[in-house]
Amino acid sequence: MEWKVFLTVFATVFIAEMADKTQIATLLFAADRDTSKLTVFIGASLALIATSAIGVAAGAVLSQYLYVKLMSYVAGTAFIAIGVWTLWQGYQST
């Protein structure tokens, strides 16, 4: 196992998932007293595994047709665009 890659991916996904809408939805499901916490945990975990598998598969396929550096630039640009859009939406609503 490539520990440097593993730790980088783990830290990146962990930080990205903290306090996002997925975690808040999971928190709300777990807050229901009549709901099994184990069921919520397993459901949320399997959902994250499934979406991660889709991301890995898509990355593997795209890397056959696109340069990894180009994919990095596109992803970085998309993250910046989403951030700017989010800030703009917040600015307009005040």
C-alpha distance (Angstrom), angle and dihedral (degrees) to the residues before:
residue distance angle dihedral
M1 . . .
E2 3.78 . .
W3 3.81 99.6 .
K4 3.81 95.3 -171.6
V5 3.81 91.4 55.3
F6 3.81 91.2 42.4
L7 3.81 93.4 52.2
T8 3.81 92.5 43.9
V9 3.81 92.6 50.9
F10 3.81 92.4 43.6
A11 3.81 93.4 50.0
T12 3.80 93.3 44.4
V13 3.81 95.1 49.2
F14 3.81 92.6 40.6
I15 3.81 92.6 53.3
A16 3.81 92.7 42.3
E17 3.80 92.1 51.7
M18 3.81 96.7 47.2
A19 3.80 111.7 110.0
D20 3.78 94.1 -10.0
K21 3.79 123.4 136.3
T22 3.81 92.0 -92.4
Q23 3.79 92.4 57.2
I24 3.79 91.6 44.1
A25 3.82 90.6 51.9
T26 3.81 89.8 49.6
L27 3.80 89.9 48.7
L28 3.79 90.6 52.6
F29 3.81 92.7 49.9
A30 3.82 90.4 48.9
A31 3.81 91.3 48.4
D32 3.81 90.7 66.7
R33 3.82 105.3 100.0
D34 3.80 92.2 -149.3
T35 3.80 94.2 54.6
S36 3.79 123.4 91.9
K37 3.81 108.6 -116.2
L38 3.80 89.5 -151.5
T39 3.81 90.3 55.5
V40 3.82 91.0 50.5
F41 3.81 90.7 47.6
I42 3.80 93.9 48.8
G43 3.81 93.1 44.9
A44 3.81 93.4 48.6
S45 3.81 91.9 44.1
L46 3.80 93.5 50.6
A47 3.81 90.7 47.2
L48 3.81 91.0 53.2
I49 3.81 90.6 46.6
A50 3.82 90.8 50.3
T51 3.81 94.1 49.1
S52 3.81 90.3 45.5
A53 3.81 90.2 51.2
I54 3.80 89.7 52.5
G55 3.81 89.7 50.2
V56 3.80 92.6 49.6
A57 3.81 92.2 47.0
A58 3.81 92.6 47.2
G59 3.80 91.1 47.9
A60 3.80 91.4 49.8
V61 3.81 92.3 50.4
L62 3.81 95.1 43.4
S63 3.80 92.0 48.3
Q64 3.82 88.3 62.8
Y65 3.81 90.9 60.2
L66 3.81 104.7 27.4
Y67 3.77 134.4 47.3
V68 3.80 112.6 -104.1
K69 3.81 89.6 -130.9
L70 3.83 89.9 55.7
M71 3.80 90.2 49.3
S72 3.82 89.2 51.8
Y73 3.80 91.5 51.4
V74 3.81 92.4 47.7
A75 3.82 92.1 47.9
G76 3.81 91.9 46.4
T77 3.79 91.6 48.3
A78 3.81 90.4 48.8
F79 3.82 91.8 51.4
I80 3.81 90.9 49.3
A81 3.82 91.1 47.1
I82 3.81 91.3 50.3
G83 3.81 90.2 48.9
V84 3.81 92.9 49.3
W85 3.82 91.0 46.1
T86 3.82 90.7 49.7
L87 3.80 91.5 49.7
W88 3.81 90.8 47.0
Q89 3.80 91.9 50.3
G90 3.81 90.1 50.1
Y91 3.80 91.1 48.1
Q92 3.81 92.5 50.1
S93 3.80 93.9 49.8
T94 3.82 93.6 56.9
